[in-house]
Amino acid sequence: MKILRYIFSFLFCAVPAFCSSQVSDFDTLYVRSSVNELCRNAYHGRGFVKDGDIKASKYILKQFKKSDLKFFNRMPYQDFSFNVNTFPASMELSFCESKLKPGVDYIVHPASASLTGEFQIMEPNSTNNGDGFYVFKNESVKDLDKRKLIDSLIVENDKLDGIVFTGVEKLTWSVSLTQLKIPVIYLKSGVFDPKCKTLKIDIDADFRPHLTRNVIGYIEGSLYPDSFIVLTGHYDHLGMMGAKTQFTGANDNASGIAMMLGLAKFYALEENRPEYSLAFMAFAGEEAGLIGSEFYVNNPLFPLPNIKFLINMDLMGAGEEGIMVVNGTEYPGKMSLLRSINKDKELFVEIGERGKAANSDHYYFSENDVPSFFIYTMGPRKSYHDVYDIPQTLEFPKMESTFQLISSFIKSIGD
């Protein structure tokens, strides 16, 4: 079949209009299908409700095995646990009988506590002994630290039932490793009616320990098996805000994991086998605070000094406006190499660079003297940590260019 594919490629490229600048074995359809798979409802947003992340880890392992990856000590998983606040069941909110849609009209603070009932809503300067929900107009607190405001209100008033922030322009959710004593709610602009004086709420929050795992495999290098180039990405996302509202995370970071799986499949072909070993590390717990990658750095499966270079892939689904390289200023030689590849192959309109940042799984490696880049793509699509980050709107327009850049960079640093 491989001979037939090469013959077909040769004949196909006899017509220049249909021939790309480089025919490769990088399977773009496989990458796209992996994004779609990881975003299925069966994975529950790859979070901490219904073991969505565990189910995703099983899929990743299955793909690693299909690519014949090896496993350190024959163990593909690296288990760890942490406490996390989850919302596995009820998530209902109504103002004056008007039922709001979670994720679209409102989100809850990820550390919110459970609460059920009907409550009075009031201004913070009310003299009603603090019973009910304080309502803040977002524009009135935009220059304040909301976290400090929330903490101070909870400490000062033990009768307070909850807090509402109105007029929020973008509903961006997250993960919390703690739980507050009350729920905190953020309302989208235009949702709140100031004439309404009552709120009905039914929120089920469950603060509990969660067991999860990293998934790690490798391809042994043909000449330098003990020296590694490492490709990383996180497979977890935000999961569920209630039983029906899912944060799918197509770009963040099904796209990065899909690119990793595509690269593993590519390098598993004997003709593409690298001289240096390639390790593929799919981390859990990134959204909760880079927990999986920190755990790995503290419990490495081979010596960290054996890592020649690490590339972390997150937010890979865009690229129309170029890419950004975190840690780019830390490694000017490698940045020059990236830009040279990009110029020669005419891949992206821009390659930007940033300094150090604790914003993805490269960070703890970098802090432990592992040369690392975190690469993410840039484009007009702004869905991030919201319910709109779905595969149906993820165009992945620069997938082949991303592959060309990363594979050429791997070859160059290997040389």
Backbone hydrogen bonds, N-H to C=O, Kabsch-Sander energy under -0.5 kcal/mol:
donor,donor_aa,acceptor,acceptor_aa,energy
5,R,1,M,-2.2
6,Y,2,K,-2.1
7,I,3,I,-2.4
8,F,4,L,-2.7
9,S,5,R,-2.7
10,F,6,Y,-2.3
11,L,7,I,-2.7
12,F,8,F,-3.1
13,C,9,S,-2.1
14,A,11,L,-1.1
15,V,12,F,-1.3
18,F,15,V,-2.2
19,C,16,P,-1.5
20,S,18,F,-0.5
24,S,22,Q,-0.5
27,D,25,D,-0.5
28,T,26,F,-1.2
31,V,27,D,-1.7
32,R,28,T,-2.4
33,S,29,L,-2.4
34,S,30,Y,-2.0
35,V,31,V,-1.9
36,N,32,R,-2.2
37,E,33,S,-2.3
38,L,34,S,-2.5
39,C,35,V,-1.1
40,R,37,E,-1.7
43,Y,40,R,-1.9
44,H,41,N,-1.8
46,R,43,Y,-2.5
47,G,44,H,-0.8
52,G,49,V,-1.3
53,D,47,G,-2.2
55,K,51,D,-2.2
56,A,52,G,-1.8
57,S,53,D,-2.2
58,K,54,I,-1.6
59,Y,55,K,-1.4
60,I,56,A,-2.2
61,L,57,S,-2.3
62,K,58,K,-2.1
63,Q,59,Y,-1.9
64,F,60,I,-2.5
65,K,61,L,-2.5
66,K,62,K,-1.7
67,S,63,Q,-1.5
68,D,65,K,-1.7
69,L,64,F,-2.3
70,K,218,Y,-3.1
74,R,71,F,-2.2
75,M,72,F,-2.2
78,Q,214,N,-1.8
80,F,212,T,-2.1
82,F,210,H,-1.8
84,V,208,R,-2.7
85,N,176,S,-2.5
86,T,206,D,-1.9
87,F,240,M,-0.6
89,A,204,D,-0.6
92,E,202,D,-2.0
94,S,200,K,-2.5
95,F,98,S,-2.1
96,C,94,S,-0.5
96,C,198,T,-1.1
98,S,95,F,-2.1
99,K,97,E,-0.8
100,L,93,L,-2.8
103,G,106,Y,-3.5
104,V,101,K,-1.2
105,D,101,K,-3.4
106,Y,101,K,-1.0
107,I,186,Y,-1.8
109,H,184,V,-3.2
112,S,109,H,-2.5
113,A,182,I,-0.6
115,L,203,I,-1.9
117,G,201,I,-2.3
119,F,199,L,-3.1
121,I,197,K,-1.9
122,M,133,F,-2.5
126,S,123,E,-1.9
131,D,128,N,-1.7
132,G,159,K,-0.6
133,F,120,Q,-2.9
134,Y,162,G,-2.1
135,V,122,M,-2.1
136,F,134,Y,-0.5
136,F,164,V,-3.2
138,N,166,T,-1.9
140,S,137,K,-1.5
141,V,137,K,-0.6
141,V,138,N,-1.3
144,L,141,V,-1.8
146,K,144,L,-1.0
149,L,145,D,-2.2
150,I,146,K,-3.0
151,D,147,R,-2.5
152,S,148,K,-2.6
153,L,149,L,-2.2
154,I,150,I,-2.1
155,V,151,D,-2.1
156,E,152,S,-2.6
157,N,153,L,-1.7
160,L,157,N,-1.1
161,D,132,G,-2.4
162,G,132,G,-1.2
163,I,183,P,-1.6
164,V,134,Y,-2.9
165,F,185,I,-2.9
166,T,136,F,-2.9
166,T,164,V,-0.5
167,G,188,K,-0.5
168,V,187,L,-2.7
172,T,170,K,-1.0
173,W,171,L,-0.5
173,W,385,H,-2.9
180,L,111,A,-3.6
185,I,163,I,-2.7
186,Y,107,I,-2.9
187,L,165,F,-3.4
188,K,105,D,-3.0
189,S,168,V,-2.0
191,V,188,K,-1.9
196,C,193,D,-2.0
199,L,119,F,-2.6
200,K,94,S,-2.7
201,I,117,G,-2.7
202,D,92,E,-2.3
203,I,115,L,-2.8
204,D,90,S,-2.2
205,A,203,I,-0.7
206,D,86,T,-3.0
208,R,84,V,-2.2
208,R,206,D,-0.6
210,H,82,F,-2.8
212,T,80,F,-2.8
212,T,210,H,-0.5
214,N,78,Q,-2.3
215,V,282,A,-2.7
216,I,76,P,-2.6
217,G,280,F,-2.1
218,Y,70,K,-2.2
219,I,278,L,-2.7
222,S,274,P,-2.4
223,L,275,E,-1.7
224,Y,275,E,-3.0
227,S,224,Y,-1.5
228,F,306,N,-2.9
229,I,277,S,-2.7
230,V,309,F,-2.5
231,L,279,A,-3.0
232,T,311,I,-2.4
233,G,281,M,-1.5
235,Y,283,F,-2.4
236,D,283,F,-0.8
237,H,46,R,-1.9
239,G,45,G,-1.4
239,G,247,F,-0.8
241,M,245,T,-2.5
242,G,87,F,-2.3
242,G,240,M,-0.5
243,A,89,A,-2.5
246,Q,244,K,-0.7
247,F,239,G,-2.9
248,T,246,Q,-0.8
249,G,389,D,-0.6
250,A,389,D,-1.9
253,N,251,N,-0.6
254,A,249,G,-2.0
255,S,250,A,-1.5
257,I,253,N,-2.0
258,A,254,A,-2.5
259,M,255,S,-2.0
260,M,256,G,-2.1
261,L,257,I,-2.6
262,G,258,A,-2.3
263,L,259,M,-2.4
264,A,260,M,-2.5
265,K,261,L,-2.2
266,F,262,G,-2.0
267,Y,263,L,-2.8
268,A,264,A,-1.3
269,L,265,K,-0.5
269,L,266,F,-1.2
272,N,269,L,-2.0
273,R,269,L,-0.6
273,R,270,E,-1.0
277,S,224,Y,-1.2
277,S,227,S,-1.9
278,L,219,I,-2.4
279,A,229,I,-2.0
279,A,277,S,-0.5
280,F,217,G,-3.2
281,M,231,L,-2.7
281,M,279,A,-0.5
282,A,215,V,-3.0
282,A,280,F,-0.6
283,F,233,G,-2.6
283,F,281,M,-0.7
289,G,286,E,-1.9
290,L,286,E,-2.0
291,I,285,G,-2.2
292,G,284,A,-1.1
294,E,290,L,-1.9
295,F,291,I,-2.4
296,Y,292,G,-2.1
297,V,293,S,-2.4
298,N,294,E,-1.9
299,N,295,F,-0.9
299,N,296,Y,-1.0
306,N,303,P,-1.8
307,I,304,L,-2.1
308,K,228,F,-3.3
308,K,306,N,-0.8
309,F,228,F,-1.0
310,L,371,P,-2.0
311,I,230,V,-2.9
312,N,310,L,-0.5
312,N,373,F,-3.1
313,M,232,T,-2.9
314,D,312,N,-0.6
314,D,375,I,-1.5
315,L,251,N,-0.7
316,M,251,N,-0.6
319,G,378,M,-1.2
321,E,378,M,-2.4
322,G,319,G,-1.8
323,I,350,E,-2.0
324,M,376,Y,-2.9
325,V,352,G,-1.5
326,V,324,M,-0.6
326,V,374,F,-2.9
327,N,355,G,-1.4
328,G,325,V,-1.3
328,G,354,R,-0.7
329,T,354,R,-1.9
330,E,327,N,-0.9
331,Y,327,N,-0.9
331,Y,328,G,-0.7
335,M,331,Y,-2.2
336,S,332,P,-2.3
337,L,333,G,-1.7
338,L,334,K,-2.4
339,R,335,M,-2.5
340,S,336,S,-2.1
341,I,337,L,-2.3
342,N,338,L,-2.5
343,K,339,R,-2.4
344,D,340,S,-2.5
345,K,341,I,-2.3
346,E,342,N,-1.3
347,L,342,N,-1.3
352,G,323,I,-2.9
354,R,325,V,-2.5
359,N,357,A,-1.1
363,Y,360,S,-1.8
366,S,362,H,-2.5
367,E,363,Y,-2.5
368,N,364,Y,-0.6
368,N,365,F,-1.1
369,D,366,S,-1.5
370,V,365,F,-2.3
373,F,310,L,-2.4
374,F,326,V,-1.7
375,I,312,N,-2.5
375,I,373,F,-0.5
376,Y,324,M,-2.1
377,T,315,L,-2.5
378,M,322,G,-2.9
389,D,386,D,-1.2
390,I,388,Y,-1.9
393,T,390,I,-1.2
394,L,391,P,-1.0
395,E,393,T,-0.9
396,F,317,G,-1.3
398,K,318,A,-0.8
399,M,396,F,-1.2
402,T,398,K,-2.6
403,F,399,M,-2.3
404,Q,400,E,-2.6
405,L,401,S,-2.4
406,I,402,T,-2.5
407,S,403,F,-2.9
408,S,404,Q,-1.9
409,F,405,L,-2.2
410,I,406,I,-2.7
411,K,407,S,-2.1
412,S,408,S,-2.3
413,I,409,F,-2.7
414,G,410,I,-1.9
415,D,411,K,-2.0
